[in-house]
Amino acid sequence: MDLSLGIDLGDARVGVAISDPLGMLAHPVETIPVASVPVIERIAGIVAERGVSTVIVGVPRNMDGSRGPAAEKASAFIEELRGRLNCKVLPWDERMSTLQAERALREAGRSAKKQRAVIDQAAAQVILQSWLDSRPCG
């Protein structure tokens, strides 16, 4: 049973999602408020509590594939996590994840504007699900 954690890194909030025990589906976990909670410590706590073996961090690339300031920030965050966690920490291209999450919430009849924290969790879920879907079956 290999659980994976998905991270949507933001300036104000960090969305977190986790895989099911079979590694097939991603589920939202929580939104970490950056201003009031030490993010690395909280993620380390979740990893330890849940027995996570792999952490997937969304890296926001530009549409042409180039790396901007947000991608550099995500890369630095990944290195910090690698120094703190005892599991794999992998980058994942998260282009359009927030837009996909907002669209999914709208289609489910939920107001995206009123639920920023939910969007962050949903974006983490999109990132993790994309990674889970990319892996070979069996």
PABASE-590013 format. One record per residue: residue in one letter; x, y, z of N, C-alpha, C in turn. Coordinates in steps of 0.001 Angstrom, whole numbers, padded with zeros to 6 digits, always signed. Example, Ala and Ser with C-alpha at 12.3 -4.5 7.8 and 13.67 -1.06 7.14 Angstrom:
2
a+013190-005690+007800+012300-004500+007800+013200-003300+007800;s+012850-002250+007080+013670-001060+007140+012900+000030+007870;
//
This chain:
138
m+000847-001180+000000+000000+000000+000000+000889+001239+000000;d+000966+001904-001143+001762+003116-001264+000845+004317-001396;l+000772+005120-000363-000025+006341-000436+000828+007468-000985;s+000204+008297-001814+000879+009451-002392+000134+010701-001978;l+000894+011787-001812+000334+013068-001419+000562+014050-002561;g-000468+014821-002908-000341+015864-003921-000360+017222-003265;i+000496+018128-003746+000627+019463-003166+000412+020518-004247;d-000511+021452-003986-000695+022634-004829-000169+023817-004025;l+001014+024284-004381+001699+025339-003646+001166+026702-004068;g+000751+027499-003080+000282+028850-003357+000894+029829-002385;d+000778+031120-002690+001333+032139-001801+000534+032265-000505;a-000791+032114-000593-001647+032274+000588-002040+030934+001217;r-002222+029925+000372-002688+028622+000841-001972+027513+000073;v-001863+026350+000717-001308+025159+000083-002371+024076+000141;g-002791+023608-001024-003774+022538-001095-003097+021185-001003;v-003773+020250-000331-003211+018912-000129-004264+017870-000502;a-003825+016850-001232-004692+015723-001585-003907+014440-001352;i-004624+013324-001178-003975+012031-000944-004607+010975-001847;s-003814+009970-002184-004336+008871-002997-005057+007866-002118;d-005877+007050-002759-006467+005921-002055-005389+004840-001923;p-005609+003822-001094-004585+002787-000885-004179+002040-002157;l-005056+002001-003151-004727+001308-004405-003955+002197-005369;g-003823+003476-005049-003106+004394-005927-003851+004711-007204;m-005191+004672-007129-005999+004922-008324-006690+006277-008303;l-007120+006714-007118-007906+007944-007022-007308+008911-006010;a-007368+010193-006347-006906+011247-005444-008106+011851-004728;h-007918+012165-003445-008978+012745-002619-008439+013981-001899;p-009253+015046-001785-008794+016230-001056-008573+015916+000421;v-007588+016589+001031-007288+016384+002447-007532+017666+003228;e-006785+018712+002893-006929+019961+003631-006257+021097+002873;t-006510+022303+003347-005839+023487+002842-005046+024075+004004;i-003768+024301+003780-002887+024838+004814-002760+026346+004600;p-003177+027161+005577-003012+028612+005451-001554+028997+005707;v-000895+029524+004692+000537+029813+004754+000895+030789+005878;a+000062+031791+006101+000388+032831+007084+000364+032329+008529;s-000413+031278+008802-000581+030878+010200-000089+029475+010545;v+000328+028697+009556+000766+027325+009815+002106+027092+009118;p+003102+026516+009814+004369+026174+009150+004125+025034+008146;v+004159+025368+006866+003729+024448+005808+004556+023162+005776;i+005870+023287+005794+006726+022094+005726+006437+021167+006907;e+006285+021739+008094+005998+020931+009288+004647+020237+009163;r+003646+020933+008649+002317+020321+008506+002351+019186+007495;i+003036+019409+006379+003146+018339+005376+003897+017147+005972;a+004969+017406+006707+005715+016318+007356+004803+015551+008309;g+003930+016272+009006+002979+015623+009908+002010+014721+009168;i+001480+015210+008052+000547+014412+007249+001254+013167+006713;v+002466+013342+006197+003242+012213+005667+003426+011151+006748;a+003790+011574+007961+004004+010626+009059+002696+009982+009513;e+001642+010804+009675+000341+010295+010143-000250+009263+009196;r-000114+009521+007906-000781+008682+006902+000121+007613+006283;g+001407+007651+006584+002326+006672+005997+002536+006886+004507;v+002694+008133+004103+002857+008481+002686+004250+008087+002204;s+004332+007506+000998+005624+007099+000441+006125+008040-000652;t+005222+008817-001267+005611+009723-002346+004825+011021-002230;v+005534+012144-002357+004892+013459-002367+005092+014055-003757;i+003991+014479-004370+004004+015076-005704+003712+016564-005543;v+004635+017403-005991+004471+018852-005865+004257+019447-007255;g+003169+020179-007406+002891+020828-008676+003888+021940-008953;v+004437+021920-010165+005356+022970-010609+004675+023705-011759;p+004314+024971-011533+003572+025708-012554+004488+026226-013668;r+004462+025553-014786+005239+025998-015946+004379+026935-016790;n+005052+027757-017567+004344+028607-018522+003781+027725-019629;m+002838+028241-020386+002198+027427-021418+003193+026935-022471;d+004302+027666-022677+005324+027224-023631+006309+026236-023009;g+006076+025873-021729+006935+024905-021051+008089+025529-020289;s+008301+026830-020457+009401+027488-019753+009065+027644-018264;r+010089+027959-017481+009930+028095-016038+009955+029570-015651;g+008949+029987-014912+008892+031350-014410+009212+031378-012928;p+008977+032525-012268+009274+032655-010839+008520+031650-009966;a+007272+031349-010314+006495+030397-009506+007092+028988-009593;a+007599+028615-010770+008233+027299-010926+009525+027234-010129;e+010277+028337-010101+011510+028373-009319+011199+028254-007828;k+010133+028927-007389+009712+028841-005985+009313+027403-005633;a+008579+026755-006536+008169+025367-006310+009384+024445-006236;s+010375+024679-007083+011585+023850-007071+012339+024002-005751;a+012414+025223-005244+013063+025452-003948+012287+024759-002826;f+010948+024789-002914+010094+024125-001932+010327+022612-001970;i+010446+022056-003174+010706+020616-003335+012015+020243-002658;e+013053+021049-002862+014346+020762-002240+014250+020822-000715;e+013481+021786-000211+013289+021891+001236+012551+020660+001782;l+011520+020218+001054+010789+019011+001466+011699+017788+001448;r+012514+017671+000409+013421+016520+000306+014370+016459+001496;g+014768+017629+002001+015652+017668+003156+014950+017325+004458;r+013631+017416+004463+012854+017212+005698+012141+015862+005757;l+011758+015327+004600+010944+014107+004564+011779+012872+004270;n+011273+011744+004736+011917+010465+004489+011161+009683+003423;c+010776+010348+002353+010073+009695+001255+010439+010401-000045;k+009984+009836-001160+010245+010474-002452+009449+011775-002555;v+010071+012805-003108+009397+014070-003385+009661+014374-004855;l+008586+014414-005647+008718+014559-007092+007997+015796-007614;p+008579+016463-008609+007884+017583-009255+006889+017051-010291;w+005826+017827-010537+004855+017436-011563+004328+018695-012244;d+004274+018671-013558+003777+019811-014332+002308+020034-013996;e+001999+021197-013454+000627+021462-013019-000084+022502-013874;r+000390+022724-015082-000277+023702-015941-001774+023447-015971;m-002530+024484-015725-003995+024463-015820-004698+023744-014672;s-004001+023285-013639-004660+022520-012572-005711+023350-011839;t-005426+024623-011565-006402+025446-010855-007622+025696-011734;l-007396+025922-013022-008536+026115-013933-009386+024850-014013;q-008745+023687-014069-009479+022421-014088-010276+022251-012803;a-009670+022598-011675-010348+022468-010384-011548+023404-010314;e-011385+024657-010752-012497+025611-010741-013636+025123-011639;r-013292+024598-012805-014312+024088-013729-015074+022922-013105;a-014346+022009-012473-014987+020845-011842-015926+021286-010727;l-015508+022269-009941-016368+022763-008862-017621+023438-009424;r-017439+024232-010485-018601+024878-011124-019588+023833-011638;e-019039+022798-012284-019899+021738-012831-020623+020989-011723;a-020035+020977-010526-020674+020324-009377-021632+021274-008660;g-021779+022505-009199-022710+023461-008623-022174+024232-007441;r-020851+024282-007288-020248+025009-006163-019623+026300-006673;s-019743+027346-005895-019188+028646-006249-017690+028665-005958;a-016899+028817-007002-015450+028833-006833-014996+030067-006056;k-015602+031193-006319-015181+032441-005665-015341+032378-004151;k-016373+031724-003677-016647+031658-002241-015842+030567-001548;q-015168+029733-002311-014535+028564-001708-013095+028408-002157;r-012288+029430-001918-010876+029398-002317-010142+028193-001734;a-010385+027885-000461-009702+026756+000180-010051+025442-000518;v-011310+025324-000952-011743+024114-001661-011041+024025-003012;i-010857+025177-003664-010161+025188-004956-008728+024682-004788;d-008058+025120-003730-006673+024683-003500-006593+023173-003296;q-007534+022616-002543-007567+021158-002361-007874+020468-003679;a-008822+021021-004426-009196+020422-005716-008035+020492-006701;a-007273+021593-006677-006103+021705-007557-005052+020654-007173;a-004848+020441-005878-003926+019392-005421-004420+018026-005881;q-005726+017842-005848-006331+016592-006292-006093+016385-007789;v-006242+017458-008589-005999+017382-010041-004535+017022-010311;i-003617+017660-009593-002180+017385-009755-001886+015920-009445;l-002372+015462-008296-002108+014079-007892-002778+013092-008840;q-004017+013351-009229-004710+012434-010133-003996+012336-011478;s-003497+013453-011965-002740+013457-013227-001504+012575-013109;w-000794+012683-011983+000378+011863-011753-000002+010381-011639;l-001051+010092-010870-001506+008704-010708-001873+008104-012065;d-002575+008890-012888-003017+008400-014208-001848+008179-015168;s-000730+008841-014935+000418+008728-015849+001225+007463-015626;r+001023+006834-014480+001817+005647-014156+001292+004425-014892;p+002189+003510-015259+001735+002288-015926+000903+001426-014982;c-000101+000780-015509-000959-000097-014698-000238-001389-014384;g-000558-001932-013190-000068-003229-012786+001385-003258-012552;
//
